């Protein structure tokens, strides 16, 4: 019996080799395709990255430009605001300067008006006082000396009559009693002389008192009239400044002061000296007479 021969596997092996070759080629092709796809993908990604980077750079540049533009805008706005503030400050300063200038002008005007007004008032007061003094000018030392002398002259004859009456009565009384040349008679006549001197001194003193009182009354009238001048002037409350007319205001005051002066003149012209008869002066010397009683002396008692 024959040994069996070994099977021929060359074809199978060749086929297998070919299949392996085909597999390898397909694998290489897939690898190549995959590599190409990867490279394409990487190129795409790189292009996208570069595109994104470029876009980012462009956006960043745009943002920088916008930031710079915004900064420029803000700076320009700040510059305008500063300029406006400066202009407003300059305008305010100009307004304040104008106000100060106006205030200074008003102050100078008021000062000038105040000086003119005060000078006018002072002149008015001086003239009014001079006129009042002139109105009472007749009441001077000479006038009051005459007033006192008239007072004395009014009562001196009465004192002389009283003295003569008392002396006559004493003379007749002492003669009737036979003691006309006695020391008692001399003392009695001395008392009458002393009484007459005292009465005359009292009358002279009262005359001076009445003259001084009358002088004081007239002085009070003058002072009252002068006080009325200041009262008339004190009613004025001038508002100095624009629109105030010094002359017109002084003219108005002059009318009021003129009325005061006219009133003082009227009172002065109508003023009369007080009557000496109303003073109630005692001129009797009966209290000084010391004499003996007699029928003849009593007969003279009714002569007083």
Phi, psi and omega in degrees: 000141183272142174292144179285146180276153180291143184290151180275111183250009184294321181291320179295320180293319178298320179295318181296320179296318180297320180296320179296321180297317180297318179299319180294319180295319178295321178295317178297321180295316179298319180296319179296316181297316180298321179295318179297319178296319180294316179296320177297316180297318180294320178297320178297314180298320179294319177297318179297318180298313179295325177295315178297317179298316178298318180296318178296318178297318178295320178294318178297319177297318179296319178296320177297317179296320177296318179298316178296319179296319179293319178298317177298319180296314179297319179297316179297321178296318177297319178299316179296319180296317178297317179297318179296319177298317179297318178296318179295319179297316179298318179296318179296318178297319178297319179295316179296320178298319178296319178296316179297319179298318179293319178298317178295321178296315179297320179296316178296318180297315180295320179297316179296315179296321180297319178296312180298319181294315180295317178298318179296317179297315181298317177299318180297317179295315180300315180295318181294317178297319177298317180294321179292317176301319179295322180298324179259014185297333181290342181269075183249188182300320179299318180298314184286330173297316178294321179300315180295319180294322177297322178298314179295316181296332180291321185262342183298317177299325179294320178297319180295320179295316179298320180296313181297318181298312181293322180292319178298316179298319179294320180299311180294323181294313180290326177294319179297326181274353181075022183237028185296330181259019181275164177296328179296319178295317179299319178297320181295315178294327176296320178296321178295320177297318178296320179297318178298317179297319179295317179297316180295321178294321179295318179296318180296319179294317178296323178299317178294319178297315181294322178295318180292321177296316179296320177298319178295321178298317180293320178297321177297321177297318179296314180296323177296319179295319178293324176295325178295331176298311181292328176295319179295321179286329184289348179284347183276134174229075186292140174260096185289155179128197180301136178092347180272128180250112182299314182300317181295318180293318178295325177296319179295317178294324180300324179295317180295316179294322178299323178295321178296315180296316179298319179296319178296319178299318180297316179294319181295318181291332180268001183285132179238148178293142177296144183289136177290335184290339184271007185275344179066041181282134178271115180252004183288141178248016184298331181288344182267344184279125176234110185210158177286148179286149178198166178293322181292320180296319180293333179291334179276354186296330181281359181275351186292000000 
